[in-house]
Amino acid sequence: MSDPVRGNVTVTLSCPKCGSNKLTIPDKASDDSPVICSSCGAEIGRWGDAKTAANKAAAEKVKEAVTDMLGKALDGQKGITFKKTK
Protein backbone atom coordinates (compact mmCIF):
# COMPACT_ATOMS: atom_id res chain seq x y z
CA MET A 1 0.00 0.00 0.00
CA SER A 2 1.31 3.44 -0.85
CA ASP A 3 1.55 6.34 1.56
CA PRO A 4 -1.23 8.92 1.53
CA VAL A 5 -0.62 12.13 -0.34
CA ARG A 6 0.24 14.93 2.02
CA GLY A 7 0.43 18.63 1.46
CA ASN A 8 -0.92 22.02 2.33
CA VAL A 9 -3.70 23.94 0.70
CA THR A 10 -3.43 27.71 0.86
CA VAL A 11 -6.50 29.86 0.42
CA THR A 12 -6.30 33.65 0.41
CA LEU A 13 -9.29 35.77 1.34
CA SER A 14 -9.06 39.38 0.27
CA CYS A 15 -10.96 42.62 0.67
CA PRO A 16 -13.26 43.29 -2.29
CA LYS A 17 -12.80 47.04 -1.77
CA CYS A 18 -8.99 47.38 -1.73
CA GLY A 19 -7.70 43.87 -2.49
CA SER A 20 -5.67 43.51 0.71
CA ASN A 21 -5.43 40.08 2.30
CA LYS A 22 -4.73 41.52 5.75
CA LEU A 23 -7.91 40.88 7.69
CA THR A 24 -8.81 41.35 11.33
CA ILE A 25 -10.90 38.72 13.09
CA PRO A 26 -11.74 39.21 16.78
CA ASP A 27 -10.25 36.86 19.37
CA LYS A 28 -12.77 34.14 20.24
CA ALA A 29 -14.71 34.97 17.09
CA SER A 30 -18.17 33.52 16.62
CA ASP A 31 -19.75 32.92 13.22
CA ASP A 32 -21.46 36.32 13.57
CA SER A 33 -18.23 38.24 14.32
CA PRO A 34 -17.30 40.84 11.70
CA VAL A 35 -14.23 40.40 9.52
CA ILE A 36 -12.58 43.78 8.95
CA CYS A 37 -9.99 44.73 6.36
CA SER A 38 -6.90 45.89 8.25
CA SER A 39 -5.83 48.09 5.34
CA CYS A 40 -8.96 50.11 4.51
CA GLY A 41 -11.27 49.34 7.46
CA ALA A 42 -14.09 47.92 5.33
CA GLU A 43 -16.26 45.21 6.87
CA ILE A 44 -16.03 42.36 4.40
CA GLY A 45 -18.49 39.99 6.03
CA ARG A 46 -19.00 37.65 8.93
CA TRP A 47 -16.53 35.05 10.21
CA GLY A 48 -18.92 32.15 9.53
CA ASP A 49 -19.28 33.22 5.89
CA ALA A 50 -15.51 33.66 5.54
CA LYS A 51 -14.89 30.15 6.90
CA THR A 52 -17.46 28.70 4.51
CA ALA A 53 -15.88 30.51 1.54
CA ALA A 54 -12.38 29.38 2.55
CA ASN A 55 -13.50 25.75 2.95
CA LYS A 56 -15.22 25.80 -0.44
CA ALA A 57 -12.13 27.27 -2.13
CA ALA A 58 -9.86 24.73 -0.41
CA ALA A 59 -12.09 21.83 -1.46
CA GLU A 60 -11.93 23.00 -5.08
CA LYS A 61 -8.12 23.24 -4.94
CA VAL A 62 -7.89 19.73 -3.49
CA LYS A 63 -10.23 18.38 -6.18
CA GLU A 64 -8.05 19.95 -8.90
CA ALA A 65 -4.85 18.56 -7.33
CA VAL A 66 -6.28 15.04 -7.07
CA THR A 67 -7.55 15.18 -10.64
CA ASP A 68 -4.11 16.27 -11.85
CA MET A 69 -2.35 13.53 -9.85
CA LEU A 70 -4.70 10.83 -11.14
CA GLY A 71 -4.33 12.10 -14.67
CA LYS A 72 -0.55 11.90 -14.47
CA ALA A 73 -0.62 8.49 -12.80
CA LEU A 74 -3.13 6.91 -15.18
CA ASP A 75 -2.35 8.65 -18.46
CA GLY A 76 -0.75 6.27 -20.89
CA GLN A 77 -1.63 3.13 -18.95
CA LYS A 78 -2.73 0.36 -21.26
CA GLY A 79 -6.48 0.45 -21.72
CA ILE A 80 -7.01 3.55 -19.55
CA THR A 81 -8.00 6.93 -20.86
CA PHE A 82 -8.24 9.76 -18.35
CA LYS A 83 -10.20 12.90 -19.19
CA LYS A 84 -10.71 15.92 -16.97
CA THR A 85 -14.30 17.02 -16.59
CA LYS A 86 -15.79 20.08 -15.00
C-alpha positions as CSV (number, residue, x, y, z in Angstrom):
1,M,0.0,0.0,0.0
2,S,1.3,3.4,-0.8
3,D,1.6,6.3,1.6
4,P,-1.2,8.9,1.5
5,V,-0.6,12.1,-0.3
6,R,0.2,14.9,2.0
7,G,0.4,18.6,1.5
8,N,-0.9,22.0,2.3
9,V,-3.7,23.9,0.7
10,T,-3.4,27.7,0.9
11,V,-6.5,29.9,0.4
12,T,-6.3,33.6,0.4
13,L,-9.3,35.8,1.3
14,S,-9.1,39.4,0.3
15,C,-11.0,42.6,0.7
16,P,-13.3,43.3,-2.3
17,K,-12.8,47.0,-1.8
18,C,-9.0,47.4,-1.7
19,G,-7.7,43.9,-2.5
20,S,-5.7,43.5,0.7
21,N,-5.4,40.1,2.3
22,K,-4.7,41.5,5.8
23,L,-7.9,40.9,7.7
24,T,-8.8,41.4,11.3
25,I,-10.9,38.7,13.1
26,P,-11.7,39.2,16.8
27,D,-10.2,36.9,19.4
28,K,-12.8,34.1,20.2
29,A,-14.7,35.0,17.1
30,S,-18.2,33.5,16.6
31,D,-19.7,32.9,13.2
32,D,-21.5,36.3,13.6
33,S,-18.2,38.2,14.3
34,P,-17.3,40.8,11.7
35,V,-14.2,40.4,9.5
36,I,-12.6,43.8,9.0
37,C,-10.0,44.7,6.4
38,S,-6.9,45.9,8.2
39,S,-5.8,48.1,5.3
40,C,-9.0,50.1,4.5
41,G,-11.3,49.3,7.5
42,A,-14.1,47.9,5.3
43,E,-16.3,45.2,6.9
44,I,-16.0,42.4,4.4
45,G,-18.5,40.0,6.0
46,R,-19.0,37.6,8.9
47,W,-16.5,35.1,10.2
48,G,-18.9,32.2,9.5
49,D,-19.3,33.2,5.9
50,A,-15.5,33.7,5.5
51,K,-14.9,30.2,6.9
52,T,-17.5,28.7,4.5
53,A,-15.9,30.5,1.5
54,A,-12.4,29.4,2.5
55,N,-13.5,25.8,3.0
56,K,-15.2,25.8,-0.4
57,A,-12.1,27.3,-2.1
58,A,-9.9,24.7,-0.4
59,A,-12.1,21.8,-1.5
60,E,-11.9,23.0,-5.1
61,K,-8.1,23.2,-4.9
62,V,-7.9,19.7,-3.5
63,K,-10.2,18.4,-6.2
64,E,-8.1,20.0,-8.9
65,A,-4.9,18.6,-7.3
66,V,-6.3,15.0,-7.1
67,T,-7.6,15.2,-10.6
68,D,-4.1,16.3,-11.9
69,M,-2.3,13.5,-9.9
70,L,-4.7,10.8,-11.1
71,G,-4.3,12.1,-14.7
72,K,-0.5,11.9,-14.5
73,A,-0.6,8.5,-12.8
74,L,-3.1,6.9,-15.2
75,D,-2.3,8.7,-18.5
76,G,-0.7,6.3,-20.9
77,Q,-1.6,3.1,-19.0
78,K,-2.7,0.4,-21.3
79,G,-6.5,0.4,-21.7
80,I,-7.0,3.6,-19.6
81,T,-8.0,6.9,-20.9
82,F,-8.2,9.8,-18.4
83,K,-10.2,12.9,-19.2
84,K,-10.7,15.9,-17.0
85,T,-14.3,17.0,-16.6
86,K,-15.8,20.1,-15.0
